[in-house]
């Protein structure tokens, strides 16, 4: 797959997301995805490298470790 | 810009006005009337509010006046007119989140932040304009009209809390609440010349605030000075059992350390990232600000953050996937009720992979580890808040350098995305103006739950400079 998404390829995403789009909307979606997805893939390649295997997703920062709280 | 000798009531800072209220030299009703008069004067030019509740504000102000006269003084916010971004629930007052979808939504309960401000005696004068559902950085709102920058109404106020930033700058309130996911407090603070803090995630309750991206959303004050900001933060910070992400961390008095100097404080900069790819006026203003702090005996330290590149992609992935999840029902049942820019972003967010999202969240862990390690050697970081000054209203791209147009959304988060991803607190403070008179902000980033040090640095900087006290001609 190249860097540019086509309207036809967006139809596949629509199926996956169960989000049918009218034809005139596909160009705008494709334009953004063509920029964002290569960048996201580059980040994914980095994060898939062995040295980062132990890292877990930090979806919420709750209950901070004691050492992270500034002592007063 | 105005340099007034004898100022009107609405031109005072929050703490200046509070002192007069405490001494009973000025009444809450006088302050409220002054602010409402300024709203009438400024709104046709800047459109900072979606809803103004003048009658209710006057009634509340009168009640507080009676309390104070009877000897019940509740603290620095007592009787002070403030504004709330329209994604905060306000009981009995329409809360649209800048949307048509919630255009008729009148909550039957307050947000925790709203409730805490009311309990402190604040007088709510209205709900401020914002980027629709907070998903964007321009406040070019298709349903309620664009908010305009008080320093130049042809320029944008940034966003998404653009109404709050413009209202504070235009002296339409003594302080406002904004919300910040990827920069939405700090960006409008910078381009409107005001001071605004994004707290540590978990420090301020998000309960009953319409979400953008759950894992990065925060709420915080926007004011004229760092000291005002600390006074408002004292009221809204703290654990809230209604918010499951709220942190159980003790809350200090954020005013207590303001007057402690910055001598010996170590300020980190990441030269290759913080001072590359930005407009010259922004570069020069922030570098000059660092010199001011060095003049106060702070020490500037170069730091390397090995994996800082990539943060904008992570930010965009998370900030699109999470809203698309929240809006999934409405996007299928009421797509025509969204503005075009938000609608396409919500559609895009449905088409990213779960692996993209989770790798972005893992990247947050990596970036946070690197910053936490760097905090062994520095006390705060300082960088520009955004790499450019206010762009024309309606612009969707920006030129930063080399005449090349760049997408606004990616460009605007160059610096604010870092604290958003790492969960670190950060505050934008005015630090200069461009040659054409547009405000510039610098961002102070602190350790988790160490907002007190950020307020101290901001306050000490404002003791040595007057950027924060300048006022737009309206």
Interface residues (C-beta under 8 A of the other chain):
Chain A: X10 X13 X16 X17 X19 X21 X25 X28 X29 X32 X33 X35 X36 X37 X39 X40 X41 X42 X43 X44 X46 X47 X48 X52 X55 X56 X57 X58 X59 X60 X61 X62 X63 X64 X68 X69 X70 X72
Chain B: X200 X201 X202 X214 X215 X244 X245 X247 X248 X249 X250 X252 X307 X310 X312 X313 X314 X316 X317 X320 X331 X332 X340 X344 X345 X347 X348 X350 X351 X352 X353 X355 X356 X358 X359 X360 X361 X362 X363 X364 X365 X366 X368 X372 X407 X410 X423 X447 X448 X449 X450 X452 X453
